[in-house]
Amino acid sequence: MSKAGWTAVAALLLILAATVSWAIYAWTSTDDVSMSGHGWIAMSLGIVFSLAVGIGLMSLVFYSSRRGYDEPNRYE
């Protein structure tokens, strides 16, 4: 790998480390906060709907790719 490649890997690892350390700080600094039942329901519904949209869109991508809709136009 070239010097530019190693620099990119090092930069990405630095960003990852900063993100993980911030996430750990944010997670541990909210120990005394509690979530109500409505909050848990809202979070669960958000997760389910996000997964449904993601799975639906990915299935459309695969369907479109298999049916040939992604091919360029051919003028004959």
Legacy VTK file of the C-alpha trace (Angstrom):
# vtk DataFile Version 3.0
C-alpha trace
ASCII
DATASET POLYDATA
POINTS 76 float
0.000 0.000 0.000
1.267 3.471 -0.838
2.003 6.260 1.611
-1.287 7.980 0.697
-3.177 4.783 1.456
-1.600 4.448 4.884
-2.328 8.118 5.570
-5.989 7.585 4.662
-6.203 4.508 6.901
-4.593 6.395 9.787
-6.982 9.333 9.353
-10.006 7.041 9.286
-8.806 5.187 12.392
-8.335 8.517 14.160
-11.892 9.549 13.256
-13.174 6.160 14.446
-11.350 6.480 17.767
-12.709 9.992 18.312
-16.235 8.841 17.512
-16.044 5.830 19.826
-14.627 7.911 22.682
-17.398 10.515 22.246
-20.054 7.763 22.167
-18.692 6.227 25.380
-18.659 9.660 27.045
-22.231 10.405 25.934
-23.445 6.967 27.045
-21.892 7.139 30.504
-22.843 10.770 31.205
-26.588 10.030 30.999
-26.804 7.407 33.763
-29.447 9.250 35.765
-31.835 9.789 32.820
-34.755 7.378 32.559
-37.057 6.771 29.616
-40.796 6.343 30.000
-42.838 3.580 28.437
-43.907 5.920 25.652
-40.271 6.604 24.845
-39.492 2.889 24.582
-42.506 2.373 22.325
-41.503 5.307 20.098
-37.928 4.072 19.870
-39.061 0.532 19.047
-41.423 1.768 16.337
-38.683 3.953 14.882
-36.297 1.015 14.733
-38.899 -1.272 13.141
-39.930 1.299 10.526
-36.309 2.174 9.733
-35.506 -1.488 9.204
-38.628 -1.958 7.066
-37.714 0.982 4.839
-34.093 -0.184 4.542
-35.039 -3.767 3.749
-37.712 -2.616 1.291
-35.350 -0.306 -0.572
-32.595 -2.919 -0.740
-35.048 -5.498 -2.070
-36.109 -3.014 -4.771
-32.464 -2.496 -5.714
-31.932 -6.236 -6.122
-35.229 -6.652 -7.978
-34.340 -3.824 -10.358
-30.871 -5.224 -10.940
-32.141 -8.739 -11.702
-34.858 -7.530 -14.075
-32.398 -5.457 -16.083
-33.894 -2.065 -15.318
-30.445 -0.738 -14.444
-28.989 -1.449 -17.886
-28.289 1.495 -20.209
-30.643 2.121 -23.114
-29.769 0.428 -26.381
-30.831 2.047 -29.584
-31.369 -0.566 -32.268
LINES 1 77
76 0 1 2 3 4 5 6 7 8 9 10 11 12 13 14 15 16 17 18 19 20 21 22 23 24 25 26 27 28 29 30 31 32 33 34 35 36 37 38 39 40 41 42 43 44 45 46 47 48 49 50 51 52 53 54 55 56 57 58 59 60 61 62 63 64 65 66 67 68 69 70 71 72 73 74 75
